[in-house]
Amino acid sequence: MTQTPTSFLFVVNELPVNDNPDWGGIPPRVNENGHWIPPMYRAGFGAQIPGHLFRWRQGNITHVYNGDYQWYNGDWWHNSHDRGHNLLTHYRTTSLFWCNDFTQFLMLESDATTQDMETAAPPDNRWYPLTFHNVNGVSRVVVALDDQYLAGNRAWWIARLGLESYRSLERTRPVEVNGLGGRIATILGLVAFSCRDANDLYTILTSRDWCRGLRDHNRTHHGRRHERGVVVNVYLDPDNPVGSTPATLEHLEWHGDPILR
């Protein structure tokens, strides 16, 4: 019996900061060390710049460009002959910032522009550092859980994704990380920061082998610029109702093969 492939749709939006009070923004925040950190209020962000819609299917990524999918009024819609025009079903979201070379990545597992974090309920009331759930040499990225460091100190994607500071504390010998899994939206955000801009990301993701394209990408041509943010939205794939459900994607995140290995 052939197993139904797992798939999902996703989009990476740029999230500019609005720190100019004359334009309705919020003055910049800094941490206890004087380094910039992302806003806590919606007014601290500009309008998101929508990216391309992509489909991930069993590890392969393609650009979704047919007329059945449309960006309208801040959301992605799907038009089918039997069900009409419907919003795509949301699975997960990650807001991710590269703050600076000191603070590095901070994340939130929701869209930071939809509510004021200062008055939001946990866990949406603060920004979090990257953390990992390490099992059998595989690191699965998640928010506020387990370990601040990867399961090892060696894997081709560590430098590409800007995760050198997250290497295992083992320094006496090389320890291979067997893959990076966990929250899909966060991993795709990290991939976006390995690219200079949306066009660079499009080129990488639509190459014949996107993982090889990312691996061979010039590591100096990354997009980890101070105060840059993205919002990554993951949706169920309406063209794969059996293989794209909350249960199948949850299994992929926590029990399936790593997204990068």
LOBA-197459 format. One record per residue (C-alpha): residue number from 1; residue in one letter; x, z, y. Coordinates in Angstrom, 2 decimals, padded with zeros to 5 digits. Layout:
N
k: NUM&r: A&x: X&z: Z&y: Y
...
//
This chain:
261
k: 1&r: M&x: 000.00&z: 000.00&y: 000.00
k: 2&r: T&x: 001.44&z: -001.06&y: 003.35
k: 3&r: Q&x: 001.77&z: 001.77&y: 005.86
k: 4&r: T&x: 000.25&z: 001.16&y: 009.30
k: 5&r: P&x: 003.05&z: 000.91&y: 011.89
k: 6&r: T&x: 003.21&z: 003.47&y: 014.67
k: 7&r: S&x: 002.97&z: 002.16&y: 018.24
k: 8&r: F&x: 002.28&z: 003.29&y: 021.77
k: 9&r: L&x: 002.24&z: 001.87&y: 025.31
k: 10&r: F&x: 004.29&z: 003.26&y: 028.16
k: 11&r: V&x: 005.17&z: 002.71&y: 031.79
k: 12&r: V&x: 007.98&z: 004.10&y: 033.96
k: 13&r: N&x: 006.99&z: 004.60&y: 037.60
k: 14&r: E&x: 009.46&z: 005.39&y: 040.35
k: 15&r: L&x: 008.65&z: 008.64&y: 042.16
k: 16&r: P&x: 010.04&z: 008.71&y: 045.71
k: 17&r: V&x: 010.39&z: 011.94&y: 047.65
k: 18&r: N&x: 008.75&z: 012.46&y: 051.05
k: 19&r: D&x: 010.72&z: 015.18&y: 052.82
k: 20&r: N&x: 009.83&z: 014.14&y: 056.37
k: 21&r: P&x: 007.15&z: 016.40&y: 057.93
k: 22&r: D&x: 006.46&z: 013.74&y: 060.57
k: 23&r: W&x: 005.18&z: 011.53&y: 057.72
k: 24&r: G&x: 003.17&z: 014.30&y: 056.08
k: 25&r: G&x: 006.02&z: 015.33&y: 053.80
k: 26&r: I&x: 007.59&z: 018.64&y: 052.86
k: 27&r: P&x: 011.07&z: 019.75&y: 053.98
k: 28&r: P&x: 013.67&z: 019.71&y: 051.18
k: 29&r: R&x: 014.04&z: 022.67&y: 048.80
k: 30&r: V&x: 017.31&z: 024.08&y: 047.52
k: 31&r: N&x: 018.12&z: 026.55&y: 044.75
k: 32&r: E&x: 020.10&z: 029.77&y: 045.03
k: 33&r: N&x: 023.34&z: 027.73&y: 045.05
k: 34&r: G&x: 022.21&z: 025.52&y: 047.90
k: 35&r: H&x: 021.60&z: 022.44&y: 045.72
k: 36&r: W&x: 018.52&z: 020.22&y: 046.14
k: 37&r: I&x: 015.63&z: 020.67&y: 043.72
k: 38&r: P&x: 012.31&z: 018.74&y: 043.52
k: 39&r: P&x: 009.22&z: 019.60&y: 045.59
k: 40&r: M&x: 006.54&z: 022.01&y: 044.43
k: 41&r: Y&x: 003.74&z: 020.36&y: 046.44
k: 42&r: R&x: 002.12&z: 016.94&y: 046.09
k: 43&r: A&x: 002.81&z: 016.22&y: 049.75
k: 44&r: G&x: 006.50&z: 016.27&y: 048.93
k: 45&r: F&x: 006.22&z: 012.95&y: 047.08
k: 46&r: G&x: 005.59&z: 009.42&y: 048.23
k: 47&r: A&x: 003.33&z: 006.95&y: 046.45
k: 48&r: Q&x: 004.50&z: 006.07&y: 042.95
k: 49&r: I&x: 005.89&z: 002.58&y: 042.47
k: 50&r: P&x: 004.36&z: 001.25&y: 039.23
k: 51&r: G&x: 006.62&z: -000.28&y: 036.62
k: 52&r: H&x: 005.99&z: -002.74&y: 033.81
k: 53&r: L&x: 003.77&z: -001.87&y: 030.85
k: 54&r: F&x: 005.65&z: -001.90&y: 027.54
k: 55&r: R&x: 004.71&z: -001.50&y: 023.88
k: 56&r: W&x: 006.90&z: 000.44&y: 021.43
k: 57&r: R&x: 006.16&z: -000.54&y: 017.83
k: 58&r: Q&x: 008.27&z: 000.84&y: 014.98
k: 59&r: G&x: 011.33&z: 000.98&y: 017.22
k: 60&r: N&x: 010.88&z: -002.45&y: 018.84
k: 61&r: I&x: 009.88&z: -002.78&y: 022.50
k: 62&r: T&x: 008.03&z: -005.67&y: 024.12
k: 63&r: H&x: 006.64&z: -006.29&y: 027.58
k: 64&r: V&x: 002.82&z: -006.19&y: 027.65
k: 65&r: Y&x: 001.91&z: -008.96&y: 030.06
k: 66&r: N&x: -001.36&z: -010.44&y: 028.82
k: 67&r: G&x: -004.48&z: -010.37&y: 030.96
k: 68&r: D&x: -006.22&z: -007.75&y: 028.80
k: 69&r: Y&x: -004.12&z: -005.06&y: 030.49
k: 70&r: Q&x: -004.33&z: -004.49&y: 034.23
k: 71&r: W&x: -003.03&z: -001.98&y: 036.78
k: 72&r: Y&x: -005.91&z: -001.01&y: 039.07
k: 73&r: N&x: -006.48&z: 001.88&y: 041.46
k: 74&r: G&x: -003.55&z: 003.91&y: 040.15
k: 75&r: D&x: -004.26&z: 003.52&y: 036.42
k: 76&r: W&x: -003.80&z: 001.10&y: 033.54
k: 77&r: W&x: -006.95&z: -000.50&y: 032.10
k: 78&r: H&x: -007.63&z: -002.45&y: 028.93
k: 79&r: N&x: -010.29&z: -005.12&y: 028.62
k: 80&r: S&x: -011.61&z: -005.98&y: 025.16
k: 81&r: H&x: -014.45&z: -008.29&y: 024.18
k: 82&r: D&x: -016.33&z: -005.61&y: 022.22
k: 83&r: R&x: -015.64&z: -002.48&y: 024.30
k: 84&r: G&x: -015.41&z: -003.84&y: 027.83
k: 85&r: H&x: -013.11&z: -002.53&y: 030.57
k: 86&r: N&x: -011.70&z: 000.95&y: 029.82
k: 87&r: L&x: -008.92&z: 003.21&y: 030.98
k: 88&r: L&x: -006.02&z: 003.42&y: 028.57
k: 89&r: T&x: -006.10&z: 006.67&y: 026.62
k: 90&r: H&x: -003.39&z: 008.95&y: 027.92
k: 91&r: Y&x: -001.07&z: 010.69&y: 025.44
k: 92&r: R&x: 001.71&z: 012.39&y: 027.41
k: 93&r: T&x: 003.46&z: 012.34&y: 030.77
k: 94&r: T&x: 006.88&z: 013.48&y: 031.95
k: 95&r: S&x: 008.06&z: 013.76&y: 035.54
k: 96&r: L&x: 011.86&z: 013.70&y: 035.53
k: 97&r: F&x: 014.41&z: 014.04&y: 038.32
k: 98&r: W&x: 018.15&z: 013.63&y: 038.50
k: 99&r: C&x: 018.74&z: 016.19&y: 041.24
k: 100&r: N&x: 022.49&z: 016.02&y: 041.74
k: 101&r: D&x: 025.70&z: 016.40&y: 039.75
k: 102&r: F&x: 025.30&z: 020.18&y: 039.66
k: 103&r: T&x: 021.63&z: 020.75&y: 038.81
k: 104&r: Q&x: 021.34&z: 017.44&y: 036.92
k: 105&r: F&x: 017.97&z: 016.87&y: 035.17
k: 106&r: L&x: 014.79&z: 018.81&y: 035.89
k: 107&r: M&x: 011.51&z: 017.94&y: 034.20
k: 108&r: L&x: 007.81&z: 018.67&y: 034.07
k: 109&r: E&x: 005.50&z: 017.63&y: 031.23
k: 110&r: S&x: 002.82&z: 016.31&y: 033.60
k: 111&r: D&x: 002.52&z: 014.12&y: 036.67
k: 112&r: A&x: 004.00&z: 016.13&y: 039.54
k: 113&r: T&x: 001.82&z: 014.25&y: 042.06
k: 114&r: T&x: -001.51&z: 015.39&y: 040.62
k: 115&r: Q&x: -001.43&z: 019.06&y: 041.60
k: 116&r: D&x: 000.47&z: 021.60&y: 043.67
k: 117&r: M&x: 002.79&z: 023.33&y: 041.25
k: 118&r: E&x: 002.85&z: 026.46&y: 043.43
k: 119&r: T&x: -000.78&z: 027.17&y: 042.47
k: 120&r: A&x: -000.88&z: 025.49&y: 039.03
k: 121&r: A&x: -001.24&z: 027.36&y: 035.75
k: 122&r: P&x: 001.75&z: 027.60&y: 033.39
k: 123&r: P&x: 003.52&z: 025.55&y: 032.18
k: 124&r: D&x: 002.82&z: 023.19&y: 035.11
k: 125&r: N&x: 003.88&z: 025.72&y: 037.75
k: 126&r: R&x: 007.64&z: 025.05&y: 037.79
k: 127&r: W&x: 010.40&z: 022.57&y: 037.03
k: 128&r: Y&x: 012.34&z: 023.02&y: 033.80
k: 129&r: P&x: 015.83&z: 022.09&y: 032.61
k: 130&r: L&x: 016.17&z: 019.90&y: 029.53
k: 131&r: T&x: 016.14&z: 021.87&y: 026.28
k: 132&r: F&x: 016.34&z: 020.81&y: 022.65
k: 133&r: H&x: 014.97&z: 021.77&y: 019.26
k: 134&r: N&x: 017.86&z: 021.20&y: 016.85
k: 135&r: V&x: 017.12&z: 020.75&y: 013.14
k: 136&r: N&x: 019.35&z: 019.08&y: 010.53
k: 137&r: G&x: 021.60&z: 017.59&y: 013.18
k: 138&r: V&x: 018.74&z: 015.92&y: 015.06
k: 139&r: S&x: 018.02&z: 017.02&y: 018.64
k: 140&r: R&x: 014.40&z: 016.80&y: 019.76
k: 141&r: V&x: 014.01&z: 017.14&y: 023.52
k: 142&r: V&x: 011.23&z: 019.34&y: 024.85
k: 143&r: V&x: 010.55&z: 021.63&y: 027.77
k: 144&r: A&x: 011.47&z: 025.34&y: 027.74
k: 145&r: L&x: 012.30&z: 025.66&y: 024.06
k: 146&r: D&x: 015.16&z: 026.79&y: 021.87
k: 147&r: D&x: 018.52&z: 025.42&y: 022.93
k: 148&r: Q&x: 020.17&z: 024.20&y: 026.13
k: 149&r: Y&x: 022.61&z: 022.09&y: 024.12
k: 150&r: L&x: 022.47&z: 019.20&y: 021.69
k: 151&r: A&x: 023.03&z: 019.61&y: 017.96
k: 152&r: G&x: 026.53&z: 018.13&y: 018.26
k: 153&r: N&x: 029.05&z: 016.70&y: 020.66
k: 154&r: R&x: 029.31&z: 013.09&y: 019.55
k: 155&r: A&x: 026.81&z: 010.21&y: 019.66
k: 156&r: W&x: 026.96&z: 006.88&y: 021.48
k: 157&r: W&x: 023.88&z: 007.71&y: 023.58
k: 158&r: I&x: 025.15&z: 011.00&y: 025.01
k: 159&r: A&x: 027.23&z: 009.37&y: 027.75
k: 160&r: R&x: 024.75&z: 006.52&y: 028.25
k: 161&r: L&x: 021.94&z: 008.97&y: 029.03
k: 162&r: G&x: 024.07&z: 011.23&y: 031.21
k: 163&r: L&x: 023.94&z: 014.12&y: 028.74
k: 164&r: E&x: 027.65&z: 014.99&y: 028.65
k: 165&r: S&x: 026.94&z: 018.48&y: 030.02
k: 166&r: Y&x: 024.44&z: 019.05&y: 027.21
k: 167&r: R&x: 026.94&z: 018.51&y: 024.38
k: 168&r: S&x: 027.25&z: 021.22&y: 021.76
k: 169&r: L&x: 029.60&z: 024.04&y: 022.70
k: 170&r: E&x: 031.67&z: 023.22&y: 019.61
k: 171&r: R&x: 034.98&z: 022.07&y: 021.06
k: 172&r: T&x: 037.39&z: 022.29&y: 018.12
k: 173&r: R&x: 036.08&z: 019.33&y: 016.13
k: 174&r: P&x: 033.72&z: 016.36&y: 016.51
k: 175&r: V&x: 030.15&z: 017.06&y: 015.40
k: 176&r: E&x: 027.86&z: 014.04&y: 015.16
k: 177&r: V&x: 024.31&z: 014.29&y: 016.53
k: 178&r: N&x: 022.08&z: 012.52&y: 014.01
k: 179&r: G&x: 019.62&z: 011.31&y: 016.62
k: 180&r: L&x: 017.50&z: 012.08&y: 019.67
k: 181&r: G&x: 013.78&z: 012.61&y: 019.20
k: 182&r: G&x: 011.08&z: 014.84&y: 020.62
k: 183&r: R&x: 008.96&z: 014.12&y: 023.67
k: 184&r: I&x: 008.68&z: 010.35&y: 023.88
k: 185&r: A&x: 008.03&z: 010.26&y: 027.61
k: 186&r: T&x: 011.10&z: 012.35&y: 028.37
k: 187&r: I&x: 013.39&z: 010.18&y: 026.24
k: 188&r: L&x: 012.12&z: 007.04&y: 027.97
k: 189&r: G&x: 012.74&z: 008.73&y: 031.32
k: 190&r: L&x: 016.34&z: 009.40&y: 030.30
k: 191&r: V&x: 016.67&z: 005.74&y: 029.33
k: 192&r: A&x: 015.34&z: 004.74&y: 032.75
k: 193&r: F&x: 018.05&z: 006.81&y: 034.45
k: 194&r: S&x: 020.69&z: 004.95&y: 032.45
k: 195&r: C&x: 019.62&z: 001.78&y: 034.31
k: 196&r: R&x: 020.20&z: 001.01&y: 037.98
k: 197&r: D&x: 016.60&z: 000.07&y: 038.74
k: 198&r: A&x: 013.37&z: -001.27&y: 037.28
k: 199&r: N&x: 014.80&z: -004.78&y: 036.83
k: 200&r: D&x: 017.79&z: -003.42&y: 034.93
k: 201&r: L&x: 015.44&z: -001.34&y: 032.74
k: 202&r: Y&x: 013.28&z: -004.39&y: 032.05
k: 203&r: T&x: 016.33&z: -006.38&y: 030.96
k: 204&r: I&x: 017.46&z: -003.65&y: 028.57
k: 205&r: L&x: 014.06&z: -002.94&y: 027.04
k: 206&r: T&x: 013.13&z: -006.58&y: 026.47
k: 207&r: S&x: 016.45&z: -007.56&y: 024.89
k: 208&r: R&x: 016.35&z: -008.51&y: 021.21
k: 209&r: D&x: 017.74&z: -005.10&y: 020.22
k: 210&r: W&x: 017.08&z: -002.68&y: 023.06
k: 211&r: C&x: 019.13&z: 000.15&y: 021.53
k: 212&r: R&x: 022.14&z: -002.13&y: 021.22
k: 213&r: G&x: 021.53&z: -003.38&y: 024.75
k: 214&r: L&x: 021.53&z: 000.20&y: 025.98
k: 215&r: R&x: 024.64&z: 001.00&y: 023.96
k: 216&r: D&x: 026.55&z: -002.00&y: 025.31
k: 217&r: H&x: 025.35&z: -001.45&y: 028.88
k: 218&r: N&x: 028.10&z: -000.69&y: 031.39
k: 219&r: R&x: 027.94&z: 003.09&y: 031.69
k: 220&r: T&x: 028.96&z: 002.96&y: 035.36
k: 221&r: H&x: 025.83&z: 000.91&y: 036.16
k: 222&r: H&x: 023.39&z: 003.79&y: 035.83
k: 223&r: G&x: 020.58&z: 005.04&y: 038.03
k: 224&r: R&x: 021.39&z: 008.74&y: 038.20
k: 225&r: R&x: 021.24&z: 008.86&y: 041.98
k: 226&r: H&x: 020.75&z: 012.13&y: 043.80
k: 227&r: E&x: 017.08&z: 013.04&y: 044.24
k: 228&r: R&x: 015.78&z: 010.10&y: 042.19
k: 229&r: G&x: 012.59&z: 010.72&y: 040.23
k: 230&r: V&x: 010.43&z: 008.88&y: 037.70
k: 231&r: V&x: 007.04&z: 009.50&y: 036.10
k: 232&r: V&x: 006.71&z: 008.21&y: 032.53
k: 233&r: N&x: 003.21&z: 007.80&y: 031.10
k: 234&r: V&x: 002.63&z: 007.23&y: 027.40
k: 235&r: Y&x: -000.70&z: 005.82&y: 026.19
k: 236&r: L&x: -002.34&z: 005.16&y: 022.85
k: 237&r: D&x: -002.20&z: 001.51&y: 021.85
k: 238&r: P&x: -005.79&z: 000.16&y: 021.77
k: 239&r: D&x: -004.65&z: -002.78&y: 019.64
k: 240&r: N&x: -003.49&z: -000.35&y: 016.91
k: 241&r: P&x: -006.27&z: 002.25&y: 016.57
k: 242&r: V&x: -005.04&z: 003.53&y: 013.19
k: 243&r: G&x: -001.32&z: 003.72&y: 013.92
k: 244&r: S&x: -001.58&z: 004.95&y: 017.49
k: 245&r: T&x: -003.37&z: 008.29&y: 017.62
k: 246&r: P&x: -002.40&z: 011.72&y: 018.96
k: 247&r: A&x: -001.62&z: 012.75&y: 015.38
k: 248&r: T&x: 000.65&z: 009.78&y: 014.61
k: 249&r: L&x: 002.55&z: 010.16&y: 017.89
k: 250&r: E&x: 002.89&z: 013.91&y: 017.43
k: 251&r: H&x: 004.33&z: 013.23&y: 013.98
k: 252&r: L&x: 006.75&z: 010.68&y: 015.45
k: 253&r: E&x: 007.95&z: 013.19&y: 018.03
k: 254&r: W&x: 008.52&z: 016.11&y: 015.67
k: 255&r: H&x: 008.91&z: 014.70&y: 012.17
k: 256&r: G&x: 009.58&z: 010.97&y: 012.44
k: 257&r: D&x: 012.83&z: 009.07&y: 012.76
k: 258&r: P&x: 014.62&z: 009.74&y: 016.05
k: 259&r: I&x: 013.96&z: 007.29&y: 018.89
k: 260&r: L&x: 017.73&z: 006.96&y: 019.38
k: 261&r: R&x: 020.32&z: 007.36&y: 016.64
//
